[in-house]
Amino acid sequence: MAINVNTVYQTVLLILNKEQRGYMTPVEFNKIGAQVQLEIFEKYAEDMNQQLRVPQVDLDYSDRQLNIDEKISIFKEIDSAAYTTNGFQIPSQYSGLSSSSQQFTATNPGLTYTLTGDTLALSNSGGIANVFLNNVQLSNNDFSLSGATLTLNSQPAAGQIIVINIYPKQFYRLGTVIYSAGGTIPIQELERVGGSELYHLLSSKLTAPNATYPIYTYKDNYLNVYPTSITSGISVNYLRKPIPPIWDFTGTNQYSFNPTASHDFELHNSEQTELILKILLYAGVVVRSPEIIQVAAQQVQQQEINQKS
């Protein structure tokens, strides 16, 4: 589920140039688009908190809590936390590698292709993959990715170009922490405690944590789990950050959209209107058009009122 980056860019350009108000370059669009996507994403938590305090309409498609949760679900992840001397490290830490791309020429028969280098490294770390076949993006149901192996579900014609782009997942917010010891011990959700509370819990035999009732503290991307005898079996539910959109192009004097090196907005399809309006709001500043700023700001404000009233 995504919003096509080319559709958004062309719509923004159409509105900006309707009366020759100005032009937004791809570089400007990518930077503003990333900022707006992050603003919309970070607002979800506050929107959910507000909706939890008001009565909800129990009708299909009209439950605001469920609608917000559906938007957030795009970014929900669950991964294992690796044990280190500093504690359990939060999964999917950003390594500094923004993305990696690899190209193959299809063979017949040939459903599987082997990743190497940075593409393999990002695949092994659970990166987000986009696959294109002759410049057409495949859906997630059309391929599978496991470690070094990319597998297509349908046989491409010999000579067709396959491009895979992989982007790293970047941790954003911690959710629940789960301990699975196996055997007779059931799966447990760990309780998060603060430093002062931890001292009192550990100082009493009655409240001391054990394998059935474990606890943890969280600091600097590390989980310190108690009892300290737990050194494996910890998994983490968390939210990752959205991957920044990319409108890539070929040419110099005239830009031509390049889909295989581009990345769509990761927001829910229902966010397309607000996304375009907020980009136009920033675009009005870039092209110095008070009219664009005023109209976009009014529309954004009206949308927020409608969503929260």
PEFEN-V665483 format. One record per residue. RES is the residue in one small letter. PHI is phi in radians with two decimals (NA if undefined). PSI is psi in whole degrees, -180 to 180 (* if undefined). NEAR is the number of other ideal C-beta (glycine too) atoms within 10 Angstrom. Layout:
RES|PHI|PSI|NEAR / RES|PHI|PSI|NEAR
This chain:
m|NA|121|13 / a|-2.77|169|17 / i|-1.94|124|20 / n|-1.06|123|16 / v|-1.17|-33|21 / n|-1.24|-38|14 / t|-1.07|-44|13 / v|-1.12|-46|21 / y|-1.10|-45|23 / q|-1.14|-35|13 / t|-1.16|-43|16 / v|-1.07|-45|21 / l|-1.10|-40|15 / l|-1.06|-46|9 / i|-1.20|-41|18 / l|-1.15|-39|21 / n|-1.63|0|13 / k|-0.97|-41|8 / e|-2.12|31|10 / q|0.98|43|7 / r|-1.31|-31|15 / g|2.85|-175|15 / y|-2.45|143|12 / m|-1.95|122|20 / t|-1.29|160|12 / p|-0.99|-38|16 / v|-1.12|-45|10 / e|-1.11|-43|15 / f|-1.08|-44|22 / n|-1.08|-42|19 / k|-1.22|-45|15 / i|-1.19|-40|21 / g|-1.06|-41|26 / a|-1.11|-41|16 / q|-1.14|-45|14 / v|-1.17|-43|24 / q|-1.02|-42|23 / l|-1.17|-38|14 / e|-1.08|-46|13 / i|-1.12|-43|19 / f|-1.09|-45|20 / e|-1.25|-17|13 / k|-1.39|-16|15 / y|-1.04|-43|17 / a|-1.08|-43|13 / e|-1.20|-37|9 / d|-1.11|-43|19 / m|-1.12|-42|16 / n|-1.06|-39|10 / q|-1.20|-42|13 / q|-1.21|-27|19 / l|-1.19|-16|11 / r|-1.74|1|6 / v|-2.18|154|10 / p|-1.09|147|6 / q|-1.97|151|12 / v|-1.49|121|9 / d|-1.55|67|7 / l|-2.29|151|7 / d|-0.99|134|7 / y|1.22|0|7 / s|-2.02|0|10 / d|-1.38|110|15 / r|-1.16|-35|17 / q|-1.08|-46|13 / l|-1.15|-37|13 / n|-1.14|-41|17 / i|-1.19|-41|21 / d|-1.10|-35|14 / e|-1.12|-38|13 / k|-1.19|-38|21 / i|-1.25|-31|16 / s|-1.03|-24|11 / i|-1.02|-30|15 / f|-1.86|6|19 / k|-1.35|134|12 / e|-2.37|156|17 / i|-2.41|125|12 / d|-2.50|162|17 / s|-1.35|146|15 / a|-1.76|129|22 / a|-1.46|136|13 / y|-1.42|131|16 / t|-2.32|178|10 / t|-1.16|-21|5 / n|-1.59|-4|12 / g|2.13|-167|21 / f|-1.44|125|25 / q|-1.48|135|17 / i|-1.02|135|19 / p|-1.24|163|21 / s|1.01|48|20 / q|-1.31|142|13 / y|-1.21|126|12 / s|-1.66|-5|13 / g|1.69|-15|5 / l|-1.50|113|14 / s|-1.29|-35|12 / s|-3.03|170|19 / s|-2.59|146|20 / s|-2.27|146|14 / q|-2.49|142|19 / q|-2.08|142|13 / f|-2.27|155|17 / t|-1.83|123|12 / a|-1.13|142|19 / t|-2.03|161|14 / n|-2.31|111|11 / p|-1.37|151|8 / g|-3.14|93|14 / l|-1.76|-20|15 / t|-2.00|143|12 / y|-2.43|143|20 / t|-1.77|127|12 / l|-1.47|151|22 / t|-2.43|171|10 / g|1.01|-139|9 / d|-1.12|-33|16 / t|-1.09|-41|22 / l|-1.16|-41|17 / a|-1.07|-43|16 / l|-1.23|-34|23 / s|-1.13|-43|21 / n|-1.16|-26|13 / s|-1.58|8|16 / g|1.43|31|17 / g|-1.15|165|22 / i|-1.54|126|19 / a|-1.92|137|19 / n|-2.05|131|23 / v|-2.12|133|22 / f|-2.09|140|19 / l|-2.13|112|19 / n|0.88|50|13 / n|1.26|5|12 / v|-1.89|124|10 / q|-1.29|134|17 / l|-1.50|150|18 / s|-1.35|165|8 / n|-1.13|-18|12 / n|-1.45|-8|7 / d|-1.62|-6|12 / f|-2.69|165|20 / s|-2.38|152|14 / l|-2.31|123|18 / s|-2.39|105|10 / g|1.05|-118|10 / a|-1.53|-2|14 / t|-1.94|120|13 / l|-1.71|124|23 / t|-2.09|123|11 / l|-1.56|144|19 / n|-1.46|-19|11 / s|-2.22|145|9 / q|-1.26|117|12 / p|-1.36|161|19 / a|-1.26|146|10 / a|-1.03|135|11 / g|1.66|-15|10 / q|-1.17|149|15 / i|-1.65|126|14 / i|-1.89|127|21 / v|-2.16|129|18 / i|-2.07|128|22 / n|-1.97|132|23 / i|-2.15|133|26 / y|-2.08|141|19 / p|-1.32|147|22 / k|-1.45|133|21 / q|-2.02|121|13 / f|-1.03|139|18 / y|-2.15|-55|16 / r|-2.54|136|11 / l|-1.37|137|15 / g|-1.88|-124|12 / t|-1.58|151|12 / v|-2.00|129|24 / i|-2.07|140|18 / y|-2.05|124|21 / s|-2.16|105|14 / a|-1.58|-19|15 / g|1.38|-180|8 / g|1.20|-137|6 / t|-1.54|-11|5 / i|-1.44|122|13 / p|-1.22|163|9 / i|-1.13|134|11 / q|-2.12|143|18 / e|-1.63|126|12 / l|-1.33|144|20 / e|-1.61|133|14 / r|-1.53|132|14 / v|-2.27|160|18 / g|-1.56|173|9 / g|-1.08|-46|8 / s|-1.17|-38|8 / e|-1.17|-36|14 / l|-1.06|-42|16 / y|-1.03|-45|10 / h|-1.21|-35|10 / l|-1.17|-41|16 / l|-1.33|-21|15 / s|-1.47|-6|9 / s|-2.12|136|8 / k|-1.18|-27|6 / l|-1.28|-33|5 / t|-1.87|-1|12 / a|-1.06|135|13 / p|-1.19|154|20 / n|-2.48|-176|13 / a|-1.13|-23|13 / t|-1.49|-31|10 / y|-2.26|72|15 / p|-1.39|160|22 / i|-2.35|171|21 / y|-2.69|157|22 / t|-2.00|157|16 / y|-2.28|125|16 / k|-2.76|133|10 / d|0.91|46|8 / n|1.19|19|14 / y|-2.23|143|17 / l|-1.86|124|21 / n|-1.73|110|14 / v|-1.71|139|23 / y|-2.21|136|20 / p|-1.22|152|13 / t|-1.20|-9|9 / s|-1.19|-16|9 / i|-1.38|114|20 / t|-2.21|10|10 / s|-2.81|173|13 / g|1.42|13|20 / i|-1.70|127|23 / s|-2.21|156|16 / v|-2.26|129|22 / n|-1.58|131|14 / y|-2.68|167|21 / l|-1.78|136|19 / r|-1.74|161|22 / k|-1.33|150|19 / p|-1.18|145|21 / i|-1.30|132|23 / p|-1.03|140|18 / p|-1.23|151|26 / i|-2.34|122|21 / w|-1.82|98|23 / d|-1.63|157|17 / f|-2.58|163|17 / t|-2.08|160|10 / g|1.61|167|9 / t|-2.08|-58|6 / n|-1.34|-31|4 / q|-2.28|120|7 / y|-1.37|134|14 / s|-2.11|125|8 / f|-1.05|133|17 / n|-2.01|95|15 / p|-1.13|-33|18 / t|-1.25|-16|20 / a|-1.95|12|17 / s|-1.81|165|22 / h|-2.43|127|20 / d|-1.23|163|20 / f|-1.13|138|25 / e|-1.57|8|21 / l|-1.33|160|23 / h|-1.06|147|19 / n|-0.97|-30|11 / s|-1.19|-12|13 / e|-1.56|1|18 / q|-1.06|-43|16 / t|-1.09|-50|12 / e|-1.11|-37|19 / l|-1.05|-48|22 / i|-1.12|-42|21 / l|-1.09|-42|21 / k|-1.25|-34|23 / i|-1.14|-41|26 / l|-1.09|-34|25 / l|-1.06|-47|19 / y|-1.23|-37|21 / a|-1.07|-35|25 / g|-1.07|-34|21 / v|-1.22|-42|12 / v|-1.11|-45|17 / v|-1.61|3|16 / r|1.03|54|10 / s|-2.07|100|18 / p|-1.03|-32|9 / e|-1.13|-45|10 / i|-1.07|-44|22 / i|-1.05|-46|17 / q|-1.14|-48|12 / v|-1.13|-45|16 / a|-1.11|-43|21 / a|-1.10|-41|15 / q|-1.12|-42|11 / q|-1.17|-41|17 / v|-1.10|-44|16 / q|-1.09|-41|11 / q|-1.15|-39|11 / q|-1.09|-43|14 / e|-1.13|-37|13 / i|-1.13|-44|9 / n|-1.11|-37|8 / q|-1.28|-28|15 / k|-1.92|-9|11 / s|-1.43|*|6
